[in-house]
Amino acid sequence: MEECSLSCADCGSAGCINSTGNYPAFCTTARLAEGELEEALAAGNLPENQKVLKAAARVEYEGYCRLTRVEETMDFARRMGFHKIGIATCAGLLKESRTLARILRANGFEVCSIACKAGMADKTLVGIDADCRAVGINMCNPILQAQHLNRLGTELNIVVGLCVGHDSMFCKYSDALVTTLVAKDRVTGHNPAAVLYQVDGYYRRLLHPQGGA
């Protein structure tokens, strides 16, 4: 497997946004494997993918710096012809999910939702260490969430605050397209980007981990 060194996250020019020609020596575009771009473009031109990409581009263009993420999500759903929306929610964000469901229903969508603790299964039933029960006996069950919404036939699933890793499993098992509205961060009030803005201030400890990375 090819090793990654400097890549897009290390770039300060972002010349690729408008093809300015201001690219670093390690520019990823210049280091793509032969046929890599063509393979992606071919996939993007498949009818089912082209429909999504075109709808997403119109949402970005027409709502740029004007629509909230909630509004963009509904706009995208309409453009895709979706009516039945699933909400995969953290049990700790049921209040937020109730508000989201209220908004979606007011805008004509059918809503199906399922919380992470549905099924009330003990964590140890899937091999999770017993000491993890200290923060809650019942497991988060993203596979059940996905399978339940699959059975109900949702057309777009919205993630509201699923834990890191649990969101990954939900996306893996969801038949419908998935978009994230809330990324859980209990420390920052579910605003994980706050850490990135304050890494030289309140969160400088993250740049100096004990014992190194």
ZIZIGI-V956213 format. One line per field, one symbol per residue. ss: DSSP state (H for helix, E for strand, C for the rest). psi: psi as a letter, one per 30 degrees, with the letter a starting at -180 (. if undefined). burial: 1 if it has 16 or more other C-alpha atoms within 10 Angstrom, else 0. A space follows every 50 residues. Layout:
ss: ???
psi: ???
burial: ???
This chain:
ss: CCCCCCCHHHCCCCHHHCCCCCCCCCCCHHHCCCCHHHHHHHHHCCHHHH HHHHHHHHHHHHHCCCCCHHHHHHHHHHHHCCCEEEEEECHHHHHHHHHH HHHHHHCCCEEEEEECCCCCCEHHHHCCCHHHHHHCCECCCHHHHHHHHH HHCCCEEEEECCCCCHHHHHHHHCCCEEEEEECCCCCCCCCCHHHHHCCC CCCHHHHCCCCCC
psi: kkkkckaefgkgehffeghffiklfgkeefgklkfeeeeeeeeffkeeee eeeeeeeeeeefgjgekleeeeeeeeeeffgkejkkjjkkffheeeeeee eeeeefggkkkklklfgkfhkkeffggkkfffffgkeklkifeeeeeeee efhlfkkkkjgklkeeeeeeeefkelkkkkekkkjfeghhiffeeefgfg cfgffffikkgl.
burial: 00000000000001000000001100100000000000000001000000 01001100110000000000011111100101111111111101001001 10010000101111111100011000000000000011111111110111 00011111111110011011100111010101111000000000100000 0000000000000
